[in-house]
Structure formats: C-alpha cells, structure tokens
Amino acid sequence: MPRFAANISLLFAELPYLDRFSAAADAGFDAVEILFPYEIAAKDTLRALLANGLELVLINAPPPNYTGGAPGFAAVPGGEARFQSDMRRVMRYADMLNPGLIHIMAGYQSGAAAQQVFEKNLRWVTETYPRQQFTIEPLNEHDQPGYFLNDYALAADVLDAVDRPNVGLQYDAYHAEVIHGDAAGIWDRFAPVVRHVQIGAAPDRSEPGRGPVDFLTLFAAIDASGYSGWVSAEYTPSTRTTQESLGWMRGLA
C-alpha cells in the first residue's frame, strides 16, 4: 500500500494549527502537507515537525496576498515580476522547512497568453531553484471557476513545453474524478509524470470510501505503477472529528 501523508490544512482542523502535527503523528501518519503555512512563523512549524518526527511533503505557492489584492499566480500575463517576488518569499520558508515539493498554482486566466506566461514562469522557477522539486495540479471548475489549469491533458502539454526535470504533475483523485469522471483512468494515463498524489472522494471531497472512486483499486494501481512518493489525504472529513474519518486507512493496516 502507498505511504500516506496528512494534509493538516484540512485534516484535524478541529484543533489549533500547532496541535495538528501531534494528532497526525498519533493517527499513524509519518508526513504532512500544508496548503499555505505563511501565517505562522516558519520556526514554529519547523519545531512542530521535528517534535513529532514528521516529514513535510508539500506546500502551495505563491502565498496569499494578505493586503487584499490578488495573489501573484503563475499564469497571469503581466504578473511575472510579482510571481518572482512571491517565489523568493516562498523559498525563504522552504529554506527552513525543507518541503519535498512546492505546488505552483496557475491562477485564474485563460487562453494562449496565460499558457505562455505559465510556462515562462515555470521555467524561471525551476531554473532559479534547481534543487527544489515543484508540481502543477489541475483543479476542477466547480470548486475553482476560471482556474487556468483545469484539465490533465493541458497540464501534460505544459510539462512537455517546460521540459525541466524538477517539475511534474500533482494528481488528485477528487479533482480527476470531478474534471474527467474517471479518476482511475486519469491515473493510468498520466502516472508516468506524477510526482505527488492526493486523495479525496467525489463529489464532496470527503474521506475515501464514499462516492464513485474505488480507492482499493486505485491504491493497487498506484503501487503497480512503481510510484514511490507520498499519497496525501486531502479531504474534508464528513465526521465530527478527523480521527473518526480514518477508517479507510486503518482498514489497510
């Protein structure tokens, strides 16, 4: 079975942020991912990681703009300077927290110009920080209307155009099912370029075991593909507490 990580931005949300690390470790996770860790001092997050023996798998970038403006997403024409400035800030966090992966978010644009600037920004960040691994992820239009990267074939085209060894695809079973109606088929088609996996059940992004995706079959396909990275539980529990939602994982032990 895959190695499971916990997305503590969604899981254990009934607890204060710094308490979620010990909760994840107590639940049997060896790693975590954090969507946007920037509101908390990096030293506090690092202390919580070290105290609980947890690996930080992934963070998202660019960070939100807390002044109220639009964040400097990577597929926004004319936003290249803003993107570079934001990524320098992200890398200051990364230097301390050492995330295995940084997910570069595309943002809310469309068309050829957006694709060109997305590819340009990806080339810049992968060449500027060659020792850091990055991902891009298609997001469904229901949850993220107007998001540029909304299709797995488009993501593959972008990766082909960028052609850098330190950027790959982030596969999310929930988004794959909502976008294409076939999470398993999308895995089979794009597994060779996947660097990170996230799981959640469609249609409500709840825990595995609900909805149309057969997660036992998907996990077997992930194993059979030779993928050796983390599979992150990124869902909103349907239960009162996160611990109550983890039957799917305990059943695999």
LUMVEX-702262 format. One record per residue (C-alpha): x negated, y negated, z negated; residue in three letters; residue number from 1. Coordinates in nm, 2 decimals. Each point is the difference from the previous one (the first is absolute). Layout:
// residues N
<pt px="X" py="Y" pz="Z" resn="ALA" resi="NUM"/>
...
***
This chain:
// residues 253
<pt px="0.00" py="0.00" pz="0.00" resn="MET" resi="1"/>
<pt px="-0.11" py="-0.36" pz="0.05" resn="PRO" resi="2"/>
<pt px="-0.17" py="-0.22" pz="-0.26" resn="ARG" resi="3"/>
<pt px="0.27" py="-0.23" pz="-0.13" resn="PHE" resi="4"/>
<pt px="-0.05" py="-0.37" pz="-0.11" resn="ALA" resi="5"/>
<pt px="0.26" py="-0.23" pz="-0.16" resn="ALA" resi="6"/>
<pt px="0.10" py="-0.33" pz="0.14" resn="ASN" resi="7"/>
<pt px="0.02" py="-0.19" pz="-0.33" resn="ILE" resi="8"/>
<pt px="0.16" py="-0.30" pz="0.15" resn="SER" resi="9"/>
<pt px="0.32" py="0.22" pz="0.05" resn="LEU" resi="10"/>
<pt px="-0.06" py="0.29" pz="-0.24" resn="LEU" resi="11"/>
<pt px="0.01" py="-0.06" pz="-0.38" resn="PHE" resi="12"/>
<pt px="0.15" py="-0.35" pz="0.07" resn="ALA" resi="13"/>
<pt px="0.20" py="0.04" pz="-0.33" resn="GLU" resi="14"/>
<pt px="-0.34" py="-0.06" pz="-0.17" resn="LEU" resi="15"/>
<pt px="-0.22" py="-0.31" pz="-0.02" resn="PRO" resi="16"/>
<pt px="-0.26" py="0.00" pz="0.28" resn="TYR" resi="17"/>
<pt px="-0.31" py="0.10" pz="-0.21" resn="LEU" resi="18"/>
<pt px="0.20" py="0.29" pz="-0.17" resn="ASP" resi="19"/>
<pt px="0.08" py="0.16" pz="0.33" resn="ARG" resi="20"/>
<pt px="-0.36" py="0.13" pz="0.04" resn="PHE" resi="21"/>
<pt px="0.02" py="0.22" pz="-0.31" resn="SER" resi="22"/>
<pt px="0.35" py="0.11" pz="0.10" resn="ALA" resi="23"/>
<pt px="-0.12" py="0.11" pz="0.34" resn="ALA" resi="24"/>
<pt px="-0.30" py="0.19" pz="-0.15" resn="ALA" resi="25"/>
<pt px="0.23" py="0.17" pz="-0.25" resn="ASP" resi="26"/>
<pt px="0.23" py="0.10" pz="0.28" resn="ALA" resi="27"/>
<pt px="-0.28" py="0.18" pz="0.17" resn="GLY" resi="28"/>
<pt px="-0.11" py="-0.25" pz="0.26" resn="PHE" resi="29"/>
<pt px="-0.38" py="-0.04" pz="0.06" resn="ASP" resi="30"/>
<pt px="0.03" py="-0.31" pz="0.21" resn="ALA" resi="31"/>
<pt px="0.22" py="-0.31" pz="0.05" resn="VAL" resi="32"/>
<pt px="0.07" py="-0.26" pz="0.26" resn="GLU" resi="33"/>
<pt px="0.12" py="-0.36" pz="-0.07" resn="ILE" resi="34"/>
<pt px="0.18" py="-0.20" pz="0.26" resn="LEU" resi="35"/>
<pt px="-0.11" py="-0.35" pz="-0.11" resn="PHE" resi="36"/>
<pt px="-0.24" py="-0.01" pz="-0.30" resn="PRO" resi="37"/>
<pt px="-0.08" py="-0.36" pz="0.03" resn="TYR" resi="38"/>
<pt px="0.22" py="-0.15" pz="-0.28" resn="GLU" resi="39"/>
<pt px="-0.21" py="0.19" pz="-0.26" resn="ILE" resi="40"/>
<pt px="-0.37" py="-0.06" pz="-0.07" resn="ALA" resi="41"/>
<pt px="-0.20" py="0.26" pz="0.19" resn="ALA" resi="42"/>
<pt px="-0.20" py="0.08" pz="-0.32" resn="LYS" resi="43"/>
<pt px="0.33" py="0.10" pz="-0.18" resn="ASP" resi="44"/>
<pt px="0.10" py="0.23" pz="0.28" resn="THR" resi="45"/>
<pt px="-0.35" py="0.15" pz="0.01" resn="LEU" resi="46"/>
<pt px="0.00" py="0.06" pz="-0.37" resn="ARG" resi="47"/>
<pt px="0.33" py="0.19" pz="0.03" resn="ALA" resi="48"/>
<pt px="-0.13" py="0.21" pz="0.28" resn="LEU" resi="49"/>
<pt px="-0.31" py="0.09" pz="-0.19" resn="LEU" resi="50"/>
<pt px="0.18" py="0.07" pz="-0.32" resn="ALA" resi="51"/>
<pt px="0.22" py="0.25" pz="0.16" resn="ASN" resi="52"/>
<pt px="-0.24" py="0.16" pz="0.24" resn="GLY" resi="53"/>
<pt px="0.19" py="-0.11" pz="0.31" resn="LEU" resi="54"/>
<pt px="-0.12" py="-0.07" pz="0.35" resn="GLU" resi="55"/>
<pt px="0.15" py="-0.30" pz="0.18" resn="LEU" resi="56"/>
<pt px="0.11" py="0.13" pz="0.34" resn="VAL" resi="57"/>
<pt px="0.14" py="-0.31" pz="0.17" resn="LEU" resi="58"/>
<pt px="0.10" py="-0.36" pz="-0.02" resn="ILE" resi="59"/>
<pt px="0.19" py="-0.22" pz="0.25" resn="ASN" resi="60"/>
<pt px="-0.13" py="-0.31" pz="0.17" resn="ALA" resi="61"/>
<pt px="0.02" py="-0.29" pz="0.05" resn="PRO" resi="62"/>
<pt px="0.12" py="-0.11" pz="-0.34" resn="PRO" resi="63"/>
<pt px="0.33" py="-0.19" pz="-0.04" resn="PRO" resi="64"/>
<pt px="-0.01" py="-0.38" pz="0.01" resn="ASN" resi="65"/>
<pt px="0.10" py="-0.11" pz="-0.35" resn="TYR" resi="66"/>
<pt px="0.04" py="-0.36" pz="0.11" resn="THR" resi="67"/>
<pt px="0.31" py="0.10" pz="0.19" resn="GLY" resi="68"/>
<pt px="-0.13" py="-0.01" pz="0.35" resn="GLY" resi="69"/>
<pt px="-0.01" py="0.30" pz="0.24" resn="ALA" resi="70"/>
<pt px="-0.29" py="0.24" pz="-0.07" resn="PRO" resi="71"/>
<pt px="-0.27" py="0.02" pz="0.27" resn="GLY" resi="72"/>
<pt px="0.11" py="0.32" pz="0.16" resn="PHE" resi="73"/>
<pt px="-0.22" py="0.15" pz="0.27" resn="ALA" resi="74"/>
<pt px="0.22" py="-0.02" pz="0.30" resn="ALA" resi="75"/>
<pt px="0.09" py="-0.37" pz="-0.02" resn="VAL" resi="76"/>
<pt px="-0.13" py="-0.20" pz="0.30" resn="PRO" resi="77"/>
<pt px="-0.20" py="-0.30" pz="-0.12" resn="GLY" resi="78"/>
<pt px="-0.05" py="0.15" pz="-0.35" resn="GLY" resi="79"/>
<pt px="-0.34" py="0.14" pz="0.06" resn="GLU" resi="80"/>
<pt px="-0.18" py="-0.24" pz="-0.24" resn="ALA" resi="81"/>
<pt px="0.26" py="0.06" pz="-0.27" resn="ARG" resi="82"/>
<pt px="-0.04" py="0.37" pz="0.04" resn="PHE" resi="83"/>
<pt px="-0.37" py="-0.01" pz="-0.04" resn="GLN" resi="84"/>
<pt px="0.02" py="-0.22" pz="-0.30" resn="SER" resi="85"/>
<pt px="0.26" py="0.23" pz="-0.16" resn="ASP" resi="86"/>
<pt px="-0.21" py="0.31" pz="0.07" resn="MET" resi="87"/>
<pt px="-0.30" py="-0.15" pz="-0.17" resn="ARG" resi="88"/>
<pt px="0.21" py="-0.04" pz="-0.31" resn="ARG" resi="89"/>
<pt px="0.12" py="0.36" pz="0.04" resn="VAL" resi="90"/>
<pt px="-0.36" py="0.12" pz="0.03" resn="MET" resi="91"/>
<pt px="-0.09" py="-0.16" pz="-0.33" resn="ARG" resi="92"/>
<pt px="0.26" py="0.22" pz="-0.17" resn="TYR" resi="93"/>
<pt px="-0.13" py="0.30" pz="0.21" resn="ALA" resi="94"/>
<pt px="-0.36" py="-0.06" pz="-0.11" resn="ASP" resi="95"/>
<pt px="0.11" py="0.05" pz="-0.36" resn="MET" resi="96"/>
<pt px="0.29" py="0.26" pz="0.04" resn="LEU" resi="97"/>
<pt px="-0.16" py="0.21" pz="0.28" resn="ASN" resi="98"/>
<pt px="0.33" py="0.10" pz="0.17" resn="PRO" resi="99"/>
<pt px="-0.05" py="0.29" pz="0.24" resn="GLY" resi="100"/>
<pt px="0.22" py="-0.17" pz="0.26" resn="LEU" resi="101"/>
<pt px="0.14" py="-0.35" pz="0.07" resn="ILE" resi="102"/>
<pt px="0.33" py="-0.01" pz="0.19" resn="HIS" resi="103"/>
<pt px="0.00" py="-0.30" pz="0.24" resn="ILE" resi="104"/>
<pt px="0.35" py="-0.12" pz="0.04" resn="MET" resi="105"/>
<pt px="0.10" py="-0.13" pz="0.34" resn="ALA" resi="106"/>
<pt px="0.28" py="-0.25" pz="-0.09" resn="GLY" resi="107"/>
<pt px="0.31" py="-0.13" pz="0.17" resn="TYR" resi="108"/>
<pt px="-0.07" py="-0.07" pz="0.37" resn="GLN" resi="109"/>
<pt px="0.07" py="0.17" pz="0.34" resn="SER" resi="110"/>
<pt px="-0.14" py="0.02" pz="0.34" resn="GLY" resi="111"/>
<pt px="-0.33" py="0.02" pz="0.18" resn="ALA" resi="112"/>
<pt px="-0.16" py="-0.30" pz="-0.17" resn="ALA" resi="113"/>
<pt px="0.07" py="0.15" pz="-0.34" resn="ALA" resi="114"/>
<pt px="-0.16" py="0.33" pz="0.10" resn="GLN" resi="115"/>
<pt px="-0.30" py="-0.17" pz="0.14" resn="GLN" resi="116"/>
<pt px="-0.06" py="-0.20" pz="-0.32" resn="VAL" resi="117"/>
<pt px="0.06" py="0.30" pz="-0.22" resn="PHE" resi="118"/>
<pt px="-0.26" py="0.19" pz="0.20" resn="GLU" resi="119"/>
<pt px="-0.24" py="-0.29" pz="-0.02" resn="LYS" resi="120"/>
<pt px="0.04" py="-0.03" pz="-0.38" resn="ASN" resi="121"/>
<pt px="-0.04" py="0.37" pz="-0.05" resn="LEU" resi="122"/>
<pt px="-0.33" py="-0.01" pz="0.20" resn="ARG" resi="123"/>
<pt px="-0.12" py="-0.29" pz="-0.21" resn="TRP" resi="124"/>
<pt px="0.08" py="0.16" pz="-0.34" resn="VAL" resi="125"/>
<pt px="-0.14" py="0.34" pz="0.09" resn="THR" resi="126"/>
<pt px="-0.32" py="-0.15" pz="0.14" resn="GLU" resi="127"/>
<pt px="-0.04" py="-0.24" pz="-0.29" resn="THR" resi="128"/>
<pt px="0.05" py="0.27" pz="-0.26" resn="TYR" resi="129"/>
<pt px="-0.13" py="0.32" pz="0.17" resn="PRO" resi="130"/>
<pt px="-0.02" py="0.20" pz="-0.33" resn="ARG" resi="131"/>
<pt px="0.36" py="-0.06" pz="-0.09" resn="GLN" resi="132"/>
<pt px="0.27" py="0.23" pz="0.15" resn="GLN" resi="133"/>
<pt px="0.33" py="-0.16" pz="0.12" resn="PHE" resi="134"/>
<pt px="0.34" py="0.12" pz="0.11" resn="THR" resi="135"/>
<pt px="0.30" py="-0.14" pz="0.19" resn="ILE" resi="136"/>
<pt px="0.35" py="0.12" pz="-0.05" resn="GLU" resi="137"/>
<pt px="0.33" py="-0.01" pz="0.20" resn="PRO" resi="138"/>
<pt px="0.29" py="-0.13" pz="-0.21" resn="LEU" resi="139"/>
<pt px="0.36" py="0.05" pz="0.08" resn="ASN" resi="140"/>
<pt px="0.21" py="-0.30" pz="0.12" resn="GLU" resi="141"/>
<pt px="0.29" py="0.07" pz="-0.24" resn="HIS" resi="142"/>
<pt px="-0.23" py="-0.08" pz="-0.30" resn="ASP" resi="143"/>
<pt px="-0.23" py="-0.24" pz="0.18" resn="GLN" resi="144"/>
<pt px="0.19" py="-0.17" pz="0.28" resn="PRO" resi="145"/>
<pt px="-0.23" py="-0.17" pz="0.25" resn="GLY" resi="146"/>
<pt px="-0.31" py="0.19" pz="-0.12" resn="TYR" resi="147"/>
<pt px="-0.24" py="0.02" pz="0.30" resn="PHE" resi="148"/>
<pt px="-0.13" py="0.36" pz="-0.06" resn="LEU" resi="149"/>
<pt px="0.33" py="0.19" pz="0.01" resn="ASN" resi="150"/>
<pt px="-0.09" py="0.31" pz="0.21" resn="ASP" resi="151"/>
<pt px="-0.26" py="0.27" pz="-0.03" resn="TYR" resi="152"/>
<pt px="-0.08" py="0.00" pz="0.37" resn="ALA" resi="153"/>
<pt px="-0.07" py="-0.37" pz="-0.03" resn="LEU" resi="154"/>
<pt px="-0.23" py="0.06" pz="-0.30" resn="ALA" resi="155"/>
<pt px="-0.19" py="0.26" pz="0.20" resn="ALA" resi="156"/>
<pt px="-0.04" py="-0.24" pz="0.29" resn="ASP" resi="157"/>
<pt px="-0.14" py="-0.27" pz="-0.24" resn="VAL" resi="158"/>
<pt px="-0.25" py="0.25" pz="-0.14" resn="LEU" resi="159"/>
<pt px="-0.11" py="0.11" pz="0.34" resn="ASP" resi="160"/>
<pt px="-0.06" py="-0.37" pz="0.10" resn="ALA" resi="161"/>
<pt px="-0.18" py="-0.08" pz="-0.32" resn="VAL" resi="162"/>
<pt px="-0.21" py="0.32" pz="0.02" resn="ASP" resi="163"/>
<pt px="-0.18" py="-0.04" pz="-0.33" resn="ARG" resi="164"/>
<pt px="-0.10" py="0.30" pz="-0.23" resn="PRO" resi="165"/>
<pt px="0.12" py="-0.17" pz="-0.32" resn="ASN" resi="166"/>
<pt px="0.36" py="-0.06" pz="0.08" resn="VAL" resi="167"/>
<pt px="0.27" py="0.27" pz="0.04" resn="GLY" resi="168"/>
<pt px="0.37" py="0.07" pz="-0.03" resn="LEU" resi="169"/>
<pt px="0.20" py="-0.01" pz="-0.32" resn="GLN" resi="170"/>
<pt px="0.29" py="0.26" pz="0.02" resn="TYR" resi="171"/>
<pt px="0.30" py="-0.05" pz="-0.21" resn="ASP" resi="172"/>
<pt px="0.26" py="0.28" pz="0.01" resn="ALA" resi="173"/>
<pt px="0.28" py="-0.24" pz="-0.10" resn="TYR" resi="174"/>
<pt px="-0.08" py="-0.26" pz="0.27" resn="HIS" resi="175"/>
<pt px="-0.07" py="0.27" pz="0.26" resn="ALA" resi="176"/>
<pt px="0.34" py="0.16" pz="-0.06" resn="GLU" resi="177"/>
<pt px="0.19" py="-0.34" pz="0.00" resn="VAL" resi="178"/>
<pt px="-0.18" py="-0.12" pz="0.32" resn="ILE" resi="179"/>
<pt px="0.00" py="0.32" pz="0.20" resn="HIS" resi="180"/>
<pt px="0.23" py="0.24" pz="-0.17" resn="GLY" resi="181"/>
<pt px="-0.26" py="0.27" pz="-0.01" resn="ASP" resi="182"/>
<pt px="-0.27" py="-0.04" pz="-0.27" resn="ALA" resi="183"/>
<pt px="-0.14" py="0.35" pz="0.06" resn="ALA" resi="184"/>
<pt px="-0.03" py="-0.06" pz="0.38" resn="GLY" resi="185"/>
<pt px="-0.17" py="-0.33" pz="-0.05" resn="ILE" resi="186"/>
<pt px="-0.25" py="0.17" pz="-0.23" resn="TRP" resi="187"/>
<pt px="-0.07" py="0.27" pz="0.25" resn="ASP" resi="188"/>
<pt px="-0.05" py="-0.26" pz="0.28" resn="ARG" resi="189"/>
<pt px="-0.22" py="-0.25" pz="-0.19" resn="PHE" resi="190"/>
<pt px="-0.18" py="0.21" pz="-0.27" resn="ALA" resi="191"/>
<pt px="-0.34" py="-0.03" pz="0.17" resn="PRO" resi="192"/>
<pt px="-0.02" py="-0.38" pz="-0.06" resn="VAL" resi="193"/>
<pt px="0.16" py="0.00" pz="-0.35" resn="VAL" resi="194"/>
<pt px="-0.22" py="-0.13" pz="-0.28" resn="ARG" resi="195"/>
<pt px="0.26" py="-0.02" pz="-0.28" resn="HIS" resi="196"/>
<pt px="0.34" py="0.16" pz="-0.07" resn="VAL" resi="197"/>
<pt px="0.30" py="-0.14" pz="-0.20" resn="GLN" resi="198"/>
<pt px="0.32" py="0.18" pz="-0.08" resn="ILE" resi="199"/>
<pt px="0.35" py="-0.10" pz="-0.09" resn="GLY" resi="200"/>
<pt px="0.34" py="0.14" pz="0.10" resn="ALA" resi="201"/>
<pt px="0.22" py="-0.16" pz="0.26" resn="ALA" resi="202"/>
<pt px="0.24" py="-0.17" pz="0.01" resn="PRO" resi="203"/>
<pt px="-0.04" py="-0.17" pz="-0.34" resn="ASP" resi="204"/>
<pt px="-0.38" py="0.04" pz="-0.06" resn="ARG" resi="205"/>
<pt px="0.06" py="0.22" pz="-0.30" resn="SER" resi="206"/>
<pt px="-0.20" py="0.30" pz="-0.13" resn="GLU" resi="207"/>
<pt px="-0.07" py="0.30" pz="0.23" resn="PRO" resi="208"/>
<pt px="0.27" py="0.27" pz="-0.01" resn="GLY" resi="209"/>
<pt px="0.27" py="-0.24" pz="0.11" resn="ARG" resi="210"/>
<pt px="0.10" py="-0.09" pz="0.36" resn="GLY" resi="211"/>
<pt px="-0.08" py="0.18" pz="0.33" resn="PRO" resi="212"/>
<pt px="-0.37" py="0.05" pz="-0.03" resn="VAL" resi="213"/>
<pt px="-0.12" py="0.35" pz="-0.10" resn="ASP" resi="214"/>
<pt px="-0.29" py="-0.10" pz="-0.21" resn="PHE" resi="215"/>
<pt px="-0.13" py="0.35" pz="-0.07" resn="LEU" resi="216"/>
<pt px="-0.03" py="0.05" pz="0.38" resn="THR" resi="217"/>
<pt px="-0.16" py="-0.34" pz="0.04" resn="LEU" resi="218"/>
<pt px="-0.25" py="0.07" pz="-0.28" resn="PHE" resi="219"/>
<pt px="-0.09" py="0.33" pz="0.17" resn="ALA" resi="220"/>
<pt px="-0.05" py="-0.18" pz="0.33" resn="ALA" resi="221"/>
<pt px="-0.22" py="-0.26" pz="-0.17" resn="ILE" resi="222"/>
<pt px="-0.21" py="0.28" pz="-0.14" resn="ASP" resi="223"/>
<pt px="-0.02" py="0.19" pz="0.33" resn="ALA" resi="224"/>
<pt px="-0.12" py="-0.32" pz="0.18" resn="SER" resi="225"/>
<pt px="-0.31" py="-0.01" pz="-0.20" resn="GLY" resi="226"/>
<pt px="0.09" py="-0.34" pz="-0.16" resn="TYR" resi="227"/>
<pt px="-0.20" py="-0.03" pz="-0.32" resn="SER" resi="228"/>
<pt px="0.10" py="-0.35" pz="-0.12" resn="GLY" resi="229"/>
<pt px="0.25" py="-0.10" pz="-0.26" resn="TRP" resi="230"/>
<pt px="0.38" py="0.03" pz="0.03" resn="VAL" resi="231"/>
<pt px="0.15" py="-0.29" pz="-0.20" resn="SER" resi="232"/>
<pt px="0.34" py="0.02" pz="-0.16" resn="ALA" resi="233"/>
<pt px="0.14" py="-0.34" pz="0.11" resn="GLU" resi="234"/>
<pt px="0.37" py="0.00" pz="-0.08" resn="TYR" resi="235"/>
<pt px="0.26" py="-0.15" pz="-0.23" resn="THR" resi="236"/>
<pt px="0.12" py="0.26" pz="-0.24" resn="PRO" resi="237"/>
<pt px="0.37" py="0.08" pz="0.00" resn="SER" resi="238"/>
<pt px="-0.03" py="0.09" pz="-0.37" resn="THR" resi="239"/>
<pt px="-0.01" py="-0.21" pz="-0.32" resn="ARG" resi="240"/>
<pt px="-0.38" py="0.06" pz="-0.04" resn="THR" resi="241"/>
<pt px="-0.27" py="0.09" pz="0.24" resn="THR" resi="242"/>
<pt px="-0.09" py="0.31" pz="-0.20" resn="GLN" resi="243"/>
<pt px="0.35" py="0.14" pz="0.07" resn="GLU" resi="244"/>
<pt px="-0.05" py="-0.04" pz="0.37" resn="SER" resi="245"/>
<pt px="-0.32" py="0.22" pz="0.02" resn="LEU" resi="246"/>
<pt px="0.17" py="0.34" pz="0.02" resn="GLY" resi="247"/>
<pt px="-0.11" py="0.02" pz="0.37" resn="TRP" resi="248"/>
<pt px="-0.37" py="-0.01" pz="-0.11" resn="MET" resi="249"/>
<pt px="0.04" py="0.22" pz="-0.31" resn="ARG" resi="250"/>
<pt px="0.16" py="0.26" pz="0.22" resn="GLY" resi="251"/>
<pt px="-0.31" py="0.03" pz="0.21" resn="LEU" resi="252"/>
<pt px="-0.23" py="0.08" pz="-0.29" resn="ALA" resi="253"/>
***
